[in-house]
Amino acid sequence: MTHDLIILGSGPAGAAAGVTAARAGLRVALIDRASFPRDKLCGGGFTGRSRRHLIEIFGQDIDSDLFLPCHRMRLVADGVRLGEHPDAPSIWMTMRRDFDAMLHAEAARAGCEVFAPARIAALDPQAASVTLEGGGTLTAPLILGADGANSALARALFGRAYDPAQIGFGLEVEVPRDGPAPDDAVEIDLSAAAWGYGWSFPKARSVTVGIGGLQSRNPDMRAHLDRYLARHAGGATPKCKGAFLPFGDFRREPGQGRALLAGDAAGLVDPITGEGIAWAMKSGQLAAQAAVQALAAGTPDRALPLYTRALRPIHAELRRARTLRALIYRPRLQPAFLRLLQREPGLQRRYLALLSGDLDYADLGWRAVPKLAARILRGLRP
Ligand SMILES: Cc1cc2nc3c(=O)[nH]c(=O)nc-3n(C[C@H](O)[C@H](O)[C@H](O)COP(=O)(O)OP(=O)(O)OC[C@H]3O[C@@H](n4cnc5c(N)ncnc54)[C@H](O)[C@@H]3O)c2cc1C
């Protein structure tokens, strides 16, 4: 064996796993096809939940070089303002190019052997071996796929990385700006896409404008974006990019045999808010801890069951969010939900607390879903 753990992908999930495993003394190979800094399509909305995991795993806190704090949030439906919150729970805005480069550098500093940029010529999940283009084969008792929504490891294990009927898709543009924006609010437009939403996230030198939703329900995603952009880009048509977003369709067993999956590769994205950075970091940490424990006991086969158990609270959160999503985004119910939201600033604040990571779905209590359902149904009656 050349290593104890091979990690594919050095985004938030892979870097968190690398830092955790290397600090625990494992010999870690961290492979990424890109060299850092590299771009990653993402709104860059960094929640309180992400911040807690950043501190816990990397020992780093929010700093002003990488993060712009935002306290003002606006909820909109098809351009109509539902509510404005100048003192909303804090959320921070970051550019993934810089943020991920910082995480990647931390993983290298922790002792991971980095292979980046490196292309994979052959991948054998059962043998946990990776051959790199240009030669060199790495082997280990365990392999972790933290290689994003279109994970090569998930494809090698299961034939495909995601279920096309369940996958989300996001389109984004970066609208440059010269000086401070007239208003630095985070805006969420709940009608900009079906089973999803549109966002406008202020950054230091630009505004990230995008829309995302279930791909199967948005065959005309580009047209939705153009409509949304007409309000946000002042007539400019900056270059648009798209990426998959596995929101809500997580893998009940995140891997197979001695191969584990974390972050987007395991489908760990919030099905309502699209938040994925926090669960990527946390699942990377949990996968690495399971690897450390299983290897210390000389039972690498135990890593997957240990990791699956450790993921239970995250899976439970994603299940709760999926149930709630059916009320918030179902086209037949959404108009009644939006009317309710417009009438009730308290409901808006709870939505924003979920969005900013101040609140977990579990905190809403088990009665939240039936209560909301009853109120929405009442609102549907003529
Ligand atoms: C449009 C859009 C907007 C989003 N906005 C937000 C947001 O505002 N806030 C939020 O919290 N989340 C957001 N997300 C979700 C978030 O971006 C992801 O959940 C998060 O990046 C997942 O981290 P990860 O480490 O699992 O994967 P990634 O960040 O995708 O990292 C995967 C890494 O693997 C590497 N890789 C891929 N394939 C290979 C291979 N074959 N070999 C080697 N390396 C490979 C890649 O180069 C990359 O570095 C958004 C997603 C999209 C698509």
The ligand as an SDF file (V2000), in Angstrom:
LIG
                    3D

 53 58  0  0  0  0  0  0  0  0999 V2000
  -25.0330   26.9490   -9.0750 C   0  0  0  0  0  0  0  0  0  0  0  0
  -24.6970   26.4590   -7.6950 C   0  0  0  0  0  0  0  0  0  0  0  0
  -24.7810   27.3420   -6.6180 C   0  0  0  0  0  0  0  0  0  0  0  0
  -24.4760   26.8940   -5.3250 C   0  0  0  0  0  0  0  0  0  0  0  0
  -24.5220   27.7880   -4.2890 N   0  0  0  0  0  0  0  0  0  0  0  0
  -24.2020   27.3740   -3.0290 C   0  0  0  0  0  0  0  0  0  0  0  0
  -24.1640   28.3140   -1.9630 C   0  0  0  0  0  0  0  0  0  0  0  0
  -24.3890   29.5110   -2.1340 O   0  0  0  0  0  0  0  0  0  0  0  0
  -23.8580   27.8500   -0.7090 N   0  0  0  0  0  0  0  0  0  0  0  0
  -23.5940   26.5240   -0.4740 C   0  0  0  0  0  0  0  0  0  0  0  0
  -23.3450   26.1460    0.6920 O   0  0  0  0  0  0  0  0  0  0  0  0
  -23.5910   25.6080   -1.4960 N   0  0  0  0  0  0  0  0  0  0  0  0
  -23.8730   26.0110   -2.7500 C   0  0  0  0  0  0  0  0  0  0  0  0
  -23.8260   25.1140   -3.7930 N   0  0  0  0  0  0  0  0  0  0  0  0
  -23.4630   23.7260   -3.4980 C   0  0  0  0  0  0  0  0  0  0  0  0
  -21.9470   23.5960   -3.2890 C   0  0  0  0  0  0  0  0  0  0  0  0
  -21.2570   24.2210   -4.3340 O   0  0  0  0  0  0  0  0  0  0  0  0
  -21.5310   22.1180   -3.2160 C   0  0  0  0  0  0  0  0  0  0  0  0
  -22.4440   21.4200   -2.3940 O   0  0  0  0  0  0  0  0  0  0  0  0
  -20.1210   21.9370   -2.6550 C   0  0  0  0  0  0  0  0  0  0  0  0
  -19.1720   22.5280   -3.5020 O   0  0  0  0  0  0  0  0  0  0  0  0
  -19.8000   20.4590   -2.4800 C   0  0  0  0  0  0  0  0  0  0  0  0
  -18.4510   20.2920   -2.1200 O   0  0  0  0  0  0  0  0  0  0  0  0
  -17.6580   18.9610   -2.5410 P   0  0  0  0  0  0  0  0  0  0  0  0
  -16.3250   19.0600   -1.9070 O   0  0  0  0  0  0  0  0  0  0  0  0
  -18.4950   17.7820   -2.2690 O   0  0  0  0  0  0  0  0  0  0  0  0
  -17.5380   19.0320   -4.1320 O   0  0  0  0  0  0  0  0  0  0  0  0
  -16.8500   20.1280   -5.0650 P   0  0  0  0  0  0  0  0  0  0  0  0
  -16.8160   21.4400   -4.4000 O   0  0  0  0  0  0  0  0  0  0  0  0
  -17.5540   20.0030   -6.3730 O   0  0  0  0  0  0  0  0  0  0  0  0
  -15.3540   19.6400   -5.2170 O   0  0  0  0  0  0  0  0  0  0  0  0
  -15.0530   18.4740   -5.9550 C   0  0  0  0  0  0  0  0  0  0  0  0
  -13.5730   18.4960   -6.3070 C   0  0  0  0  0  0  0  0  0  0  0  0
  -13.2850   17.2720   -6.9940 O   0  0  0  0  0  0  0  0  0  0  0  0
  -12.4790   17.5210   -8.1100 C   0  0  0  0  0  0  0  0  0  0  0  0
  -12.7380   16.4380   -9.0780 N   0  0  0  0  0  0  0  0  0  0  0  0
  -13.8620   16.2190   -9.7830 C   0  0  0  0  0  0  0  0  0  0  0  0
  -13.7280   15.1150  -10.5400 N   0  0  0  0  0  0  0  0  0  0  0  0
  -12.4920   14.6400  -10.2920 C   0  0  0  0  0  0  0  0  0  0  0  0
  -11.7630   13.5230  -10.7820 C   0  0  0  0  0  0  0  0  0  0  0  0
  -12.2800   12.6790  -11.6720 N   0  0  0  0  0  0  0  0  0  0  0  0
  -10.5110   13.3420  -10.3200 N   0  0  0  0  0  0  0  0  0  0  0  0
   -9.9700   14.1930   -9.4210 C   0  0  0  0  0  0  0  0  0  0  0  0
  -10.6090   15.2710   -8.9340 N   0  0  0  0  0  0  0  0  0  0  0  0
  -11.8650   15.4840   -9.3570 C   0  0  0  0  0  0  0  0  0  0  0  0
  -12.8940   18.9060   -8.5960 C   0  0  0  0  0  0  0  0  0  0  0  0
  -11.8600   19.5360   -9.3380 O   0  0  0  0  0  0  0  0  0  0  0  0
  -13.1810   19.6140   -7.2610 C   0  0  0  0  0  0  0  0  0  0  0  0
  -12.0410   20.2700   -6.7720 O   0  0  0  0  0  0  0  0  0  0  0  0
  -24.1090   25.5300   -5.1020 C   0  0  0  0  0  0  0  0  0  0  0  0
  -23.9980   24.6660   -6.1880 C   0  0  0  0  0  0  0  0  0  0  0  0
  -24.2860   25.1160   -7.4620 C   0  0  0  0  0  0  0  0  0  0  0  0
  -24.1460   24.1570   -8.6360 C   0  0  0  0  0  0  0  0  0  0  0  0
  1  2  1  0
  2  3  1  0
  2 52  2  0
  3  4  2  0
  4  5  1  0
  4 50  1  0
  5  6  2  0
  6  7  1  0
  6 13  1  0
  7  8  2  0
  7  9  1  0
  9 10  1  0
 10 11  2  0
 10 12  1  0
 12 13  2  0
 13 14  1  0
 14 15  1  0
 14 50  1  0
 15 16  1  0
 16 17  1  0
 16 18  1  0
 18 19  1  0
 18 20  1  0
 20 21  1  0
 20 22  1  0
 22 23  1  0
 23 24  1  0
 24 25  2  0
 24 26  1  0
 24 27  1  0
 27 28  1  0
 28 29  2  0
 28 30  1  0
 28 31  1  0
 31 32  1  0
 32 33  1  0
 33 34  1  0
 33 48  1  0
 34 35  1  0
 35 36  1  0
 35 46  1  0
 36 37  1  0
 36 45  1  0
 37 38  2  0
 38 39  1  0
 39 40  1  0
 39 45  2  0
 40 41  1  0
 40 42  2  0
 42 43  1  0
 43 44  2  0
 44 45  1  0
 46 47  1  0
 46 48  1  0
 48 49  1  0
 50 51  2  0
 51 52  1  0
 52 53  1  0
M  END
$$$$
